[in-house]
Amino acid sequence: MLFRSVLTGGGWSAPAKGTLAGENVGLDEIYDDPVLGAPGYASGYMGYRGSGFQHFNHVQRHGAGEWSADYTHEKDAAARLRIRVLDQPGQVLMAADARVTPVKFPQVLKYVLARRTAAPGEKLASTFVSVLEPYAGEPPLRSVNRVDLKPGTAVIAVRTDGRTDVVVRAPAGAIVRLPAAGHEFVVSAQTAVATFDAGGKLERLFFAGGPSVVIDGTKHRAPPRAAGRVTHIDPVKERVTIQLDKNLPFAVPDVAALVGRVVSFASPAGATAHTVATAAVVGGELTLTTKDDLIVGLFRVGSVEGKTVHTPTRLVFAPSYAGTTALDAYYRPIGLVRQADQDRIELVTPPEAGAALAGRDVWLSSVGPGDRLEAPYVFAWQRDSR
């Protein structure tokens, strides 16, 4: 828990009266729910869907100038954190006090809030950029600057030791060209991070969500992405078979790049991720084995009512079962799980066996036929320090 905070630099207004909800709204006063805010209300607040602005007081607004918010851990004075929120047109920056929770953690923290309003005639589309600096002695960054691109956003961070980080974030499929830190970039990726040493030489490069990044004319390529639909699973051997999308240039030499990577599997009801242990491709079919188990649950069926399968087994991890595939004793698919509770699961469609499932065991697999595999573009390189 962080407790001591200091606002450094910049011009800040005097703390305002009232709360973030308004000058006449008291601290913790529920102003935007007539039922929960009624005098004498004594039930629970789990159903509250209001703004929560009434929990912030001593609101200050930032005027101009560089600033930072520094926090120190209450149990370790050497554990510190510096926060900056970088400016953008139309953005209003505020600082306010609020408790972590009213009962368990009543400490008051300084919160930093950013709000943006679109200009007249402009469609509101905002990108908020914050920089978090964990540190023990002195903060590691000398300066941080934001560059808004068309499209995308870049951040240039200069460290106290002379090294420079360039971070680029762009929409999927965009190609971003920019000069930064004395270098020329062409970024064909959603995220890119490049680190240069004090002499300006590339020290580290990471990018994801796109095929390449060009720096000063040198092109860095990511291994091809893999994507397709699951056609078969073998939970005993942790094996998944995928029919690859036909338009992907994925071949035998690309398989080695999948080993050790985390890939995602998604269905209309949920998503999961697994680390690849082995991979092989034959024609357009990719076969993976995973480092962890595919099976995530087992229960005995009590009864079946339409899409709902009841069980006397207590499903302790029920919230994590949405998106899993229910399998019979022979690991044949029964159906896709839409949601689960501690004594039941609800399938997307009624199981074919219906009431005949009563008394049988059902396995739950994190991956099932029909799920979509996605192994996106990822590139990571670091200069040998020897």
Secondary structure by P-SEA (a helix, b strand, c coil): cccbbbbcccccccccccccccccccccccccccccccccccccccccccccccccccbbbbcccbbbbbbbbccccccbbbbbbbbcccbbbbbbbbbcccccccbbbbbbbbbbbbcccccbbbbbbbbbbbbcccccccbbbbbbcccbbbbbbbccccbbbbbbbbcccbbbbbbcccccccccccbbbbbbcccccccbbbbccccccccccbbbbccbbbbbbbccccccccbbbbbcccccccccccccccccbbbbbbcccccbbbbbcbbbbcccbbbbbbccccccbbbbbccccccbbbbccccccccccccbbbbccccccccccccccccccccccccccccccccbbbbbbcccccbbbbbcbbbbbbcccc
